[in-house]
Amino acid sequence: MAAGVVVLAGGLGAIALTQVKPEAWLRARSIASLPDADARAASFEKALAAAIHQVRGPEPWAIAIDPADLNGWLAQRWRPWAEFARDAIPDDLRSQPLEHAALAIDREGSLLVMLSRQGRIDWCRLEVVGDPGAIGLEVTRMGAGALPLPAIVAGGLAGDLAHLGEGLPTMNLSDGRSVRLLDLAFQDGTIVLQCRTDPAAP
């Protein structure tokens, strides 16, 4: 009887931990919901689009993104943009509920990806692996709320969150050019993307 009570109490405690909202989530969403969030998201989208569509030579180029700007854009603009872009992004990525996601760079220099689902915050930490031109993102830790979870327990969570980092993308532009992501780094609190713009096929 006593053992059963202990197990039950432990189970309830674990459930309670999954309902705790991480501090990084609260910070990210508070910024994304400021009164001027939509205008900031629109400005970020315009600046990023200008960088991507700029006419460039064959040499790689880089851009640094503040996670706060990206979080605001995800919350305010992801869903309408995903529906508008349609053919520019893979179907499986477009179906992701990224309007309920937020990102942060932790003290260890990993990318923390958080996703609100069914009243709790699922999260994972991602690190860059591989060499420039052939890199990927590896899930090093995951959990729900304040409760770390091993991948075998997380089940679908592992696949869903890890899937966001699968395969570094190539974006096809309307004029036939393409922008390929070559490298990715989390530096000084920013997400640094190194890209190359390839010309349109003759």
Disulfide bonds with the S-S distance in Angstrom:
none
